[in-house]
Amino acid sequence: MINTSNTGKKLFDGQFLIRYGTIFTLVAVFIAFSLISNRFLVTDNLLNILKQSSLLFIVALGVTIAMGTGEFDMCTGNVASLSTILCASLMANAGWGVLPTIALCITVGIAIGALNGFLTVVVGIPSIIVTLGMSSLLQGVGSSITQGRNVYGAGIPASITDFANGSLGPLNNLSVVAIVFLVVVYLFLNKTVFGRYIYAVGGNSKAAKLSGINVAMWRFLSMLLCSTFACIAGVLLMARLGAGSATAGVSYTLDAVSAVFIGMTCIRIGRPNVVGTVVGTFLIAILINGLTMMGLSYYYQNIVSGAVMIGAIALTASRTELSFFKS
């Protein structure tokens, strides 16, 4: 006979709350904004939240892979911004077609990730230092190309903007793309031996190396993939806006890192994980959307985003006894 009282106690014990507390927070924030604004809990707004968060999803998934090996990438926002500039400039000013432009932009993203990986893995500079420096470098490159102006024009094909702003059923096409990325990365990290290698490297690189895993290669590839994902998000951002800008994707850096850290406080405690990143991304997107509906200015949104990131890092550190940060 099942002891239902013990089952109930186990269901709501401390470990259960630690593992799923962030999800409860997401639900609580969602309910709070639903009560505060009668415009929040409507279909159009919910679909808009999904659309607005779709590109952040893609960037955050790349950051999840990088942090899975214990590396930090702090230049994803500037990679995305440079991608919007290159994409818009080549099509609007140089008359390039859509496919060659996208191919070149993705190649640039791969090259940036490879350079970050080389400086981190081969040269031995900590990834957070490398990518902070790269962030400043890329911002300067982007600003020099545009001279501080946005890039737009009739040369940008309508097909690419129509795709970004079109829909497949009730879902915006960008949301569909984000869901595809979500499924692929989830399967990669959780259902393949390569995903286990990434988590092994991030968990204990010395033990992973002793077990025969090529630690250097996986650290390098994780940073390459992170920049590539950011670049793809930049291409899609340009398609959505119909323009390129040196600051278009800058906010993705901290938002993506925040989403991953928030995700590390639930499901797989202390480890970057796809489900947790989804929770973190939605929490950030809902907060921004809800605060906007309340009429608060963007700088208040920055205050909230910064506070959320600090809180997420603090929770992650406390729940893992700082092991992630010491590794």
Secondary structure, DSSP 8 states (H G I E B T S, - for coil): ---HHHHHHHHTSHHHHHHHHHHHHHHHHHHHHHHH-TTTSSHHHHHHHHHHHHHHHHHHHHHHHHHHTT-----HHHHHHHHHHHHHHHHHTS---HHHHHHHHHHHHHHHHHHHHIIIIII---HHHHHHHHHHHHHHHHHHHHTTS-B--TTS-HHHHHHHH-EETTEEHHHHHHHHHHHHHHHHHHHSHHHHHHHHHHH-HHHHHHTT--HHHHHHHHHHHHHHHHHHHHHHHHHHHTSB-TTTTTTHHHHHHHHHHHHTTSSSTTS--HHHHHHHHHHHHHHHHHHHHTT--HHHHHHHHHHHHHHHHHHHHHHHTTHHHH-
